[in-house]
């Protein structure tokens, strides 16, 4: 008789067991650094077989309660292919069966996972958004982060009020956010005010206004955390104005310079996502000029968002 999968809420004491599930994302897993925050942000679950943690999954309600956003799913090697993750996802769905506002389930994944599980994903979900992704890295001792200066008045950190004004403008949203979604944290949010507090918890938003000073033509989202001595920095770019994007990159290099000076990191890894129609990627030369280089061995080059309707 096969051992039974027991699903329960994850706790801080499960940290080691969850980490022992195995490395994912080519060693760039965010969960070791953010596990305690995930317990705060999400409903987190582990699945055990004979007392051994073999799977992890998290979810939260977004879109004013309309969408279950799932993230962080993983299954231990040796237990994959048994339908374990499907069992956990059914458990999540059932936990919301009495929440009448729920209509959708959303998730994001990458091109590598799609190559392995694409048919299974597409049978249940509809693709709603795709973005390009790349990685740049460098040793702190080799970097020249103070080489450039940006226009302090041009690229400014946005407030929740700024985001609300952007979301209220159909013209700006259609230009900045193809698919009518924003992915600041790896899963899609609809462009509604109720999502703003969730998105701003841990993430920073930056914008530059057009010549009329009333519309934004570029928006970037940043997030940072440490994995040991490595500083992980994520940069999500919205918009396709090459010159303006370069100004954003310069601003973020300034910020990275301050982080490196005040911290103990020995290396920097930068994850960049940008629109598929961002044909001019000359902004990458700004990173190269301070000593960063593209990691050609990192083959996760797409971030893809999916959604399915459950009611």
SULWODA-V357482 format. One record per helix or strand. SS is the DSSP state (~ for helix, > for strand). FROM is the first residue (numbers start at 1). LEN is the number of residues. If there is no record, write none. Layout:
ss->SS from->FROM len->LEN
ss->SS from->FROM len->LEN
This chain:
ss->> from->5 len->5
ss->~ from->12 len->8
ss->~ from->25 len->3
ss->~ from->31 len->11
ss->> from->43 len->7
ss->> from->52 len->11
ss->~ from->63 len->3
ss->> from->67 len->9
ss->~ from->84 len->12
ss->> from->104 len->7
ss->~ from->111 len->14
ss->> from->126 len->14
ss->~ from->140 len->3
ss->> from->156 len->2
ss->~ from->160 len->8
ss->~ from->170 len->7
ss->~ from->178 len->3
ss->> from->181 len->2
ss->> from->189 len->2
ss->~ from->193 len->7
ss->> from->204 len->6
ss->> from->216 len->12
ss->> from->230 len->9
ss->~ from->242 len->21
ss->> from->267 len->9
ss->~ from->284 len->6
ss->> from->293 len->2
ss->> from->302 len->8
